[in-house]
Each structure stands twice: as C-alpha cells, then as structure tokens.
Amino acid sequence: MSDTIGVGLIGTGYMGKCHALAWTSVKAVFGDGPRPRLRHLAEASTDLAERRAGEFGFERASGDWRQLIDDPQVDVVSITTPNAFHAEMAVAALEAGKHVWCEKPMAVHLADAERMEAAARRSGRVAILGYNYIQSPMVRQIEELIGQGAIGTVNHVRIEMDEDFMADPEAQFYWKSEASSGYGALDDFAVHPLSLIRVLIGELTRVFAQQAKPYDSRPTQGGGRRAVETFDIANVLFEVGDVSGILAVNRSAWGRKGRIALQIFGSAGSILYDQERMNELQIYRASGAAAGQGFTTVLAGPLHKPYDRFIPAPGHGLGFNDLKIIECHELLRAIRGEPARVIDFSAGLGIERIVHAMARSHRDERWVRP
Ligand SMILES: NC(=O)c1ccc[n+]([C@@H]2O[C@H](COP(=O)([O-])OP(=O)(O)OC[C@H]3O[C@@H](n4cnc5c(N)ncnc54)[C@H](O)[C@@H]3O)[C@@H](O)[C@H]2O)c1
C-alpha cells in the first residue's frame, strides 16, 4: 500500500468537521498506516466549499460532490451530509472504486440501505458507518468484562439515549423534522444504542416499539410554522435471544446533553456506563461479604486501549472527537486488510432492518421480528 491515502470529504457541518479532524490527527495519534492527504472537499455551494477547504486544509474544493467522486486522487470518501443523500453518494463513491466512511444512519429507506450494501459487496472496497460510540475505550472494557464473566450471565439490558437539541418547542424547523430524514429519533438516535447492543450483547430478535411527537409544529425561517413530520421520542421493548431489554430515545429531553446510559444486568453483577461521563464505568460484583458490596468506579487510563495512544497518564479523559479518530484508524486497518472494529455496510444493514422493524411495530401495534 502507498504511504499516503487521498481523502475526500462531502459535507462540512457538525460531523464533517469531526471527520476532517480525525483525518488530520490519525497518523499523529496512531503512528501506523498511510498518511492521509486531504485532497478534495465538497459542499452544497462552491463558496462554502472553498471557505471550508481553506479552514480544514483540503487541496481542492467543489460545489458539486460528483466532481469529488470523479477525482482520481481521492481514495476514500467521508460522507457527512444529511441522511437523505447517503445512498446516492455512497453508491457513486463505491462504483468509482473509492472506500467509504458514511455517517449513520445508512439511508432513509431500507431499499436504499440494501443498495448501498450490495454496492459495497460488488466493489470489494471497504465501506463503514459512523458508529463512533463502539470505539470508546470504556465500551471495549465493558465488552471484556462481560466476556470474562465478571457479571455472570447477562439477562437484562436497559439503554437510554437522550439529548435536548430539539427540546425547545420554538426551536426552528430543520431537516431533522422532515420525513425525508427518516422516522426521527429511531434513525437519528436508536441506531447508536443498537450498535452498542450489537457489539456487547448480540443481534436483536424481537421488538415492540412506540414513537411519540412532543410538538406538532415548529417555526420556520420565513416566520410561519410547519408541521413536524418525524418522531422525536421512541420507546422499545426488545429481546436478544434470552436477554430482555428496554431502549428509550428522546431528542427533546431538557437537560440531557449527550446521554447514552447503559445498564447491563447479569447473574453475578451489573455494569453501568453513560456517554456523558465517557471516561468511567461502574461495576457491581455480587461476591465477597455482602456488607462490603457496592458499585466500584473505574476511571479510563492507558490500560483501556487505545487510550494510551492519546495520553500516557490515566484520569485525564478522552473526548467525542477522539472516538472519531479511533474510528478513522479502524477504517484504515480495514482498508489494509487487518481485523478492525467497525460496523460495515453489511452489519449496518442489520441495524437498519431493526429500525424498520421498530417502525412497523409502532404502526401495527405488535411484536415484530427484524
Ligand atoms: N456519528 C454521530 O455521532 C453523529 C452525530 C451527528 C450527526 N451524525 C450524522 O451525520 C450526518 C450529518 O449530520 P450533521 O449534524 O453533521 O449535519 P449538518 O447539517 O451539521 O451538516 C451537513 C452538511 O452537509 C452539507 N450538504 C448538504 N447538502 C449537500 C450536498 N448536496 N453536497 C455537499 N454537501 C451538502 C451541508 O451544507 C452541511 O454542511 C447525518 O447523517 C447525521 O445523522 C452522526
């Protein structure tokens, strides 16, 4: 493999900046693999593309993402545009022989996600999704603890994902309230907990879901109001074989900023984790003298890989953007043909099928098998 890899970035909003930072830092943090060259950036307009290319350090800028796909110097494409664009952009990139790092969710419609997965298979290129939370050193530690039997046999999981960016009833209508972006909290939020459940517990076998809309309309830029077309809240009962579970997601939960609260209960103990405090986990072991039993807090440090690649000292903590750097490194490992911790398009399609099963369950008011 060459010493460098040409990077293309489509979209430069919240996630676009995270991808740009990851591509800029991955070589310095991990030391191995090719050095990313920031070749081409595309945005919705040429003006914005040129401004961002200057800020992020990309060599070329386009107001038309197809020019980026046609660029022979681009080997891998980061897709960080709104959900409705993912399928068209990912399929085009794969057909042009590029590797793809696409933000979650895969696509709005299941048929599009299936097209993306088929395109990835046909291309033989690496195609992964932005499921950054599975990269957390503490989540890896939880996986290890479960594997070691530290809490016995897992029998119940409860996972909640809450933020408050849509909690204000007067917050302006934007693409996340449009049906073209998907169901709402199911596509936007539930897919993240589903990636964690997939890695830590296994594949969901049955779901029973309810979606809710806290506000019927939101103000528009022009001064009027527009009906909200998506559900900001979803509650789901689920099963992973014999393990029962509850998933609750809410984009309008005042006070919750980046909560992904995970509770895993087993026959010999429990594990708690919350993304808002991503540098610690809590474990309760039902062993020893009962009077001395209680939750122990474990702080992240260099023993929790790959924390050590960022900081040699424990207790200082990683942040959200570091998860994106780890994800970028895993993508590069996959491109080199090495074992990698990623949700590829095939695994991602499994998550999409579960989301659509949840929506069917809500519609039909019954248990559904994905
Ligand atoms: N992995 C995560 O934790 C995480 C967090 C937030 C968002 N996301 C996902 O990332 C994606 C983007 O979300 P965001 O919050 O960054 O959105 P955003 O609105 O901040 O950014 C989207 C960007 O895409 C650009 N864009 C729109 N149409 C385009 C086009 N035709 N060509 C080129 N650029 C175009 C916009 O101008 C904007 O800069 C979504 O799929 C979302 O679900 C993932």
The ligand as an ORCA input file, in Angstrom:
! r2SCAN-3c Opt
* xyz 0 1
  N     -21.915      9.741     14.472
  C     -22.502     10.654     15.203
  O     -22.361     10.670     16.428
  C     -23.341     11.703     14.518
  C     -23.679     12.891     15.195
  C     -24.426     13.850     14.491
  C     -24.822     13.615     13.192
  N     -24.499     12.436     12.580
  C     -24.913     12.178     11.187
  O     -24.083     12.955     10.325
  C     -24.821     13.373      9.181
  C     -24.721     14.894      9.084
  O     -25.256     15.456     10.258
  P     -24.713     16.857     10.795
  O     -25.274     17.016     12.159
  O     -23.245     16.959     10.568
  O     -25.476     17.831      9.788
  P     -25.113     19.341      9.439
  O     -26.384     19.932      8.977
  O     -24.348     19.979     10.535
  O     -24.103     19.181      8.204
  C     -24.498     18.680      6.968
  C     -23.596     19.328      5.913
  O     -23.884     18.752      4.633
  C     -23.856     19.805      3.691
  N     -24.613     19.421      2.484
  C     -25.956     19.369      2.321
  N     -26.240     19.006      1.066
  C     -25.063     18.809      0.425
  C     -24.712     18.419     -0.898
  N     -25.629     18.153     -1.829
  N     -23.388     18.332     -1.221
  C     -22.446     18.597     -0.286
  N     -22.729     18.973      0.985
  C     -24.027     19.080      1.335
  C     -24.484     20.981      4.422
  O     -24.221     22.206      3.780
  C     -23.837     20.842      5.783
  O     -22.592     21.500      5.857
  C     -26.247     12.877      9.369
  O     -26.397     11.696      8.636
  C     -26.344     12.589     10.865
  O     -27.256     11.553     11.171
  C     -23.750     11.495     13.210
*
